[in-house]
Amino acid sequence: MKPNKNYISLFGFLLVLLLLALLLNISFGQVAIPMKEVFKSLFGSSASKETWEYIIINYRLPKAITAILVGVSLSISGLLMQTFFRNPLAGPYVLGLSSGSSLGVAFVVLGSSFLPSIAAQFFLSSYGIITASCLGSLLVLLLIILVSKYLRDVMSILIVGLMFSSFTSAIVTILTNFSTAEQLQKFMFWSMGNIGNVSWQNIVFLTMAVAIGVILSIATLKSLDTLLLGENYAKSMGLNYKRTQYFIIFSTSILTGSITAFVGPIAFIGLAVPHLAKLLFQTSNHKLLFGATILIGAIIMLLCDVISQMPMSDFTLPINAITSLVGAPIVIWLIVKKKNFR
């Protein structure tokens, strides 16, 4: 392990980079706002122009906070899943929670014609879609917990999660055959992910959910270090494996489910950020990796959102596409350069 000074320097560098990414995210967009004005609005007095102040407070700051919450949640979830399953390809959606959310949204968006008019009017609203997404994710979570009671092998839980994903995806595909073009377009927009439509009120609820998930995940950090050496070794060290398993599943479910409900499924972040943290810090200590994934995930989401806004233009690209297009080549380059992928 490298000296602690190196880790302190890395964390300091990431914190500075996070602040710069935040200022850059709020500064750039269809209306360019000088970074000095952004800094004044966030940390001092109001911006020089009222329109700038309005854009910063009512649009760009909520979007930036949402991006940070998304990056933090999915990065932590990816770290938990990769360690729990001891699989570098595991991500936050491996348990099928995203597919459950998609199924819930598909039922109310694609199947709205089969719902009573009052129910359809509610579920087609923003709060209705969030509710449907949460219910779908909760249903899959309950099924996974129920099945996990009868499974001893952790890889069996992984397979069950993948089967749930396939099953729910098949139902969504069937629903698309009975949907109108308008319904398909609305569902497609949701599936692309959107962090720009989260209000301050929703941010409060999202922050509370993320805080609960983070606290639960912190309680598993010591256990995660033990799990690196295998389930049998962890049990021989006195680890309560079932309790740890439920903590990990619950924390991942809360983090991933809440993010998917409010902003839709976001690709790449949960899968790649833990590997970036490991490659940067060169350690398997989860206390260090936990902080690293939080900072790196937030930075990447902020920068990807900047790119998706297409600064100084009227175009906005899907955030899902940007996270994959920007992130995947970086990870491939780092893996090839370091020649290790664990």
GIDA-V663830 format. One record per run of one state. SS is the DSSP state (hx for helix, st for strand, lp for the rest). FROM is the first residue (numbers start at 1). LEN is the number of residues. If there is no record, write none. Layout:
SS_FROM_LEN, SS_FROM_LEN
This chain:
lp_1_3, hx_4_24, lp_28_7, hx_35_9, lp_44_6, hx_50_35, lp_85_12, hx_97_13, lp_110_2, hx_112_3, lp_115_2, hx_117_7, lp_124_2, hx_126_23, lp_149_5, hx_154_23, lp_177_4, hx_181_11, lp_192_8, hx_200_19, lp_219_2, hx_221_7, lp_228_3, hx_231_6, lp_237_4, hx_241_23, lp_264_5, hx_269_13, lp_282_4, hx_286_23, lp_309_10, hx_319_20, lp_339_4
